[in-house]
Amino acid sequence: MTKIVEVAAAVMLRTDGHEFLLAQRPEGKVYAGYWEFPGGKVEPGETVRQALIRELQEELGITVTECSPWLTRQFTYPHANVRLNFWRVTDWDGEIGITAPLEHSAVEWQATGQAASVAPILPANDPILKALSLPTTMAITMAESEGTERQLERLEEAMNGGLRLIQVRDKSLPPAQRLWFAQAVLQLARSHGAQVVINDDEELARRIDADGVHLSAARLAACQQRPDFDWVGASCHNTAEITHAGELGLDYALLGPVLPTPTHPESSGIGWAEFARQLAGNTLPVFALGGMKPEMLAAAQDHGAHGIALMRGW
């Protein structure tokens, strides 16, 4: 069996989350001149977190003060089989390349959601660049109970406040009303630069030219290949379902319920510790679902989530 080399990779994000850092591999190393996320091999006896902190001190001259696990990708290069453990780094002490000489040829800040301005980039990082463009808060519509007009009013308020990802659910609405509502949501989203995915209805998603489709857990279980959309996600309840979503090449998953919800107050949810355990080694961004509030985003990310998905609190 080919040995797997564990690597800690840092996704360094500026305060607003709109920029991330890429570093260029220096001469004399494999793939010299290629751009990558800074980091390096996990040494024997180290945790990924310890390796991440050490590598960034050595490579960039900074001391990490805030970081959290994000996702994991395995990739086979001609010279090695590596498992890249991507962690988001959101705060650090020191200035890059000031307190210690850079080990890279260069570093560049890149805008999330836009094509990279540097090339070539190590091939293992392509899915990571797409994942970085995924907003960290998802609003799930509930027009069935609140009414379509009120939902549209609330969505506009939320998008004015920065919301950029919406899942149109409301599967019990009459087909004509759901079509009208989905079209109205999409039109509103387009005016704010937001993305819209349609829950469990590929035909509707194509008809209105939505950004993607969101699969229910049942639809995910029956799915054998990724639907042909720019963005495809799925609702999951356990590690096996998240793994299947990753094997299909989906772009994200929802996992929950994490906490009690008004819909199911009798259920305590899986809790943050179990949520983190279920995410261990996940290959795609995962949103925490169930009982979420906007102020829980940091806690969710501390437990490995990409972000949070909300039905009421958005």
C-alpha positions in Angstrom: 0.0 0.0 0.0 1.3 3.4 -0.9 2.1 5.5 2.1 -0.1 8.6 2.6 1.7 11.7 3.5 -0.3 13.9 5.9 -0.1 17.6 5.0 -1.4 20.7 6.9 -2.6 23.3 4.5 -3.5 26.8 5.6 -6.4 28.7 4.0 -5.4 32.2 5.3 -8.4 34.6 5.2 -8.3 38.3 5.8 -10.8 39.7 8.3 -13.7 40.1 5.8 -13.1 36.7 4.4 -13.0 38.1 0.9 -9.3 37.4 0.3 -7.1 34.4 0.8 -3.4 33.8 0.4 -1.5 31.7 -2.1 2.2 31.0 -2.0 4.6 30.1 -4.9 6.8 27.1 -4.5 10.5 28.0 -4.7 13.2 26.7 -7.0 14.6 23.3 -6.0 11.3 21.9 -4.8 8.9 19.5 -6.7 6.5 21.6 -8.7 8.7 24.7 -8.4 6.9 27.8 -9.6 3.4 26.4 -8.8 1.1 28.2 -6.5 -0.4 26.5 -3.4 -1.8 27.1 0.0 1.0 27.5 2.5 1.7 24.6 4.9 3.7 21.4 5.0 4.1 17.9 6.1 2.8 16.7 9.5 5.8 15.4 11.4 5.7 12.3 13.6 4.0 13.1 17.0 2.4 16.3 15.7 -1.3 17.0 15.3 -2.4 18.8 12.2 -3.0 22.0 14.2 0.5 21.8 15.6 2.0 21.2 12.2 0.0 24.1 10.7 1.2 26.6 13.4 4.8 25.4 13.0 4.8 25.6 9.2 3.4 29.1 9.1 5.9 30.3 11.6 8.7 28.8 9.5 7.4 29.7 6.1 5.8 33.1 6.7 7.1 34.3 10.0 3.7 34.6 11.7 2.1 33.1 14.8 -1.4 31.6 14.3 -3.9 32.7 17.0 -7.2 31.5 15.4 -7.7 28.5 13.2 -10.3 25.8 12.6 -10.5 22.5 10.5 -12.4 22.8 7.2 -12.1 19.9 4.8 -9.7 17.2 3.6 -8.7 16.2 0.1 -6.5 13.2 -1.0 -4.4 13.6 -4.1 -1.9 11.4 -5.9 1.1 13.3 -7.4 3.8 11.5 -9.4 6.1 11.8 -6.3 3.7 11.1 -3.4 0.2 10.3 -2.3 -0.9 13.2 0.0 -3.8 13.9 2.3 -4.3 17.6 2.5 -5.9 18.7 5.7 -7.2 22.2 5.0 -7.6 24.5 8.0 -9.0 28.1 7.9 -6.6 30.6 9.5 -8.5 33.7 10.5 -6.1 35.5 12.8 -2.4 35.7 13.5 0.4 37.8 15.0 3.1 39.3 12.9 3.5 40.4 9.3 4.1 38.0 6.5 7.7 37.9 5.5 8.7 40.7 8.0 9.7 38.8 11.2 11.3 35.9 9.2 12.4 35.4 5.6 9.8 33.9 3.2 10.5 30.3 2.2 8.3 30.8 -0.9 9.3 32.7 -4.1 6.3 35.0 -3.6 2.9 35.3 -1.9 -0.2 36.9 -3.3 -3.7 37.7 -1.9 -6.5 36.5 -4.1 -10.2 37.5 -4.2 -12.6 34.7 -3.2 -15.1 33.9 -5.9 -12.9 35.1 -8.8 -10.5 33.4 -11.1 -7.0 33.4 -9.6 -4.6 36.0 -10.9 -1.6 33.7 -10.6 -0.7 30.5 -12.4 0.0 27.6 -12.5 -1.8 26.3 -9.4 -1.2 22.9 -8.0 -4.0 20.6 -9.4 -5.1 19.4 -6.0 -6.3 22.9 -5.1 -8.9 23.4 -7.8 -11.9 22.2 -5.7 -10.7 24.3 -2.8 -10.8 27.5 -4.9 -14.4 26.7 -5.7 -15.3 25.9 -2.1 -13.8 29.2 -1.0 -16.4 31.0 -3.1 -19.3 29.4 -1.3 -21.0 31.8 1.2 -20.9 30.7 4.8 -24.6 31.4 5.5 -27.5 29.6 3.7 -31.1 30.8 4.1 -33.7 28.1 3.6 -37.1 29.4 2.5 -40.3 28.5 4.4 -42.9 30.3 2.4 -45.3 27.4 3.1 -45.8 28.7 6.6 -44.9 32.4 6.4 -46.3 33.3 3.0 -44.5 34.1 -0.3 -44.8 37.8 -0.1 -43.4 38.0 3.5 -40.6 35.6 2.5 -39.6 37.9 -0.4 -39.6 40.9 1.9 -37.4 39.1 4.4 -35.1 37.8 1.7 -34.5 41.3 0.4 -33.8 42.6 3.9 -31.3 39.7 4.4 -29.6 40.2 1.1 -29.3 43.9 1.8 -27.5 42.7 5.0 -25.1 40.4 3.1 -26.9 37.1 2.6 -25.6 35.5 -0.6 -26.9 31.9 -0.7 -30.6 30.8 -0.7 -32.1 27.3 -0.9 -35.7 27.4 -2.2 -37.5 24.6 -0.4 -41.3 24.8 0.0 -42.0 21.6 -1.7 -45.7 21.5 -0.7 -46.6 24.6 -2.5 -48.8 24.1 -5.6 -46.5 23.7 -8.6 -47.5 27.0 -10.3 -47.1 28.9 -7.0 -43.7 27.3 -6.3 -42.6 28.2 -9.9 -43.6 31.8 -9.4 -42.0 32.0 -6.0 -38.7 30.5 -7.2 -38.6 32.9 -10.1 -39.2 35.8 -7.8 -36.4 34.7 -5.4 -34.0 34.2 -8.3 -34.8 37.7 -9.8 -34.2 39.2 -6.3 -31.0 37.2 -5.9 -29.6 38.2 -9.2 -30.0 41.9 -8.3 -27.8 41.3 -5.2 -25.3 38.9 -6.6 -26.6 36.0 -4.6 -26.9 32.3 -5.5 -30.0 30.2 -5.6 -30.4 26.4 -5.4 -33.7 24.6 -5.7 -34.6 21.8 -3.3 -35.1 18.4 -5.0 -36.5 19.6 -8.3 -34.0 19.5 -11.2 -36.7 20.4 -13.7 -37.7 23.5 -11.9 -34.0 24.5 -11.4 -33.4 24.2 -15.1 -36.6 25.9 -16.1 -35.7 29.1 -14.2 -31.9 28.8 -14.8 -31.1 28.5 -11.0 -27.5 28.2 -9.9 -28.0 24.7 -8.8 -30.0 22.0 -7.1 -30.1 20.7 -3.5 -30.8 17.0 -3.0 -32.8 15.6 -0.1 -31.1 12.7 1.8 -33.5 10.2 -0.1 -32.6 11.7 -3.5 -28.9 11.6 -2.5 -29.1 7.9 -1.6 -30.6 7.1 -5.0 -28.1 9.3 -6.9 -25.4 7.6 -8.9 -23.9 10.6 -10.6 -23.7 14.3 -10.0 -26.5 16.3 -11.6 -25.3 18.7 -14.3 -25.5 22.0 -12.5 -22.8 24.6 -11.4 -23.7 24.0 -7.7 -25.0 20.7 -6.2 -25.5 20.1 -2.5 -27.3 17.6 -0.3 -28.9 17.1 3.1 -27.1 14.5 5.2 -27.6 12.9 8.5 -24.4 11.0 9.0 -20.8 10.4 7.9 -21.8 7.8 5.3 -24.1 10.2 3.5 -21.5 13.0 3.6 -19.0 10.5 2.2 -21.4 9.5 -0.7 -21.9 13.2 -1.5 -18.1 13.6 -1.7 -17.8 10.6 -3.9 -20.3 12.1 -6.3 -18.3 15.3 -6.4 -21.0 17.5 -4.9 -20.1 21.0 -3.8 -21.4 21.0 -0.2 -23.6 19.2 2.3 -25.9 20.0 5.2 -25.6 18.0 8.4 -28.0 18.0 11.3 -30.0 18.6 13.2 -27.3 19.8 15.5 -29.5 21.5 18.1 -33.2 21.4 19.0 -35.5 23.1 16.6 -39.0 24.6 16.8 -40.2 22.0 14.3 -38.8 19.1 16.4 -38.4 20.4 20.0 -38.5 16.8 21.3 -35.2 16.0 19.6 -32.0 17.2 21.3 -30.0 17.1 18.1 -26.7 15.5 17.7 -24.8 18.2 19.5 -21.5 20.0 18.5 -19.2 17.2 19.6 -21.0 14.6 17.5 -21.2 17.1 14.6 -17.4 17.5 14.7 -16.9 13.7 14.9 -19.2 13.1 11.9 -17.2 15.7 9.9 -13.7 14.1 10.5 -12.0 13.7 7.1 -14.9 15.2 5.1 -13.9 16.2 1.6 -16.5 19.0 0.9 -17.8 22.0 2.8 -20.5 21.2 5.3 -23.1 23.5 6.8 -24.5 23.0 10.3 -28.3 22.7 10.3 -30.8 22.7 13.0 -31.3 25.3 15.7 -28.8 27.7 14.1 -28.6 31.4 14.7 -26.4 33.9 13.0 -24.3 34.4 16.1 -23.4 30.6 16.0 -21.3 30.8 12.9 -18.0 31.0 14.7 -18.9 28.1 17.0 -19.9 26.0 13.9 -16.6 26.8 12.2 -14.7 25.9 15.3 -16.3 22.4 15.0 -15.3 22.0 11.4 -18.3 23.5 9.6 -18.0 25.6 6.5 -21.0 27.6 7.7 -24.5 27.5 9.0 -27.9 26.9 7.3 -31.0 28.6 8.8 -34.7 28.2 8.2 -35.9 30.9 10.6 -33.1 33.0 11.9 -31.9 34.6 8.7 
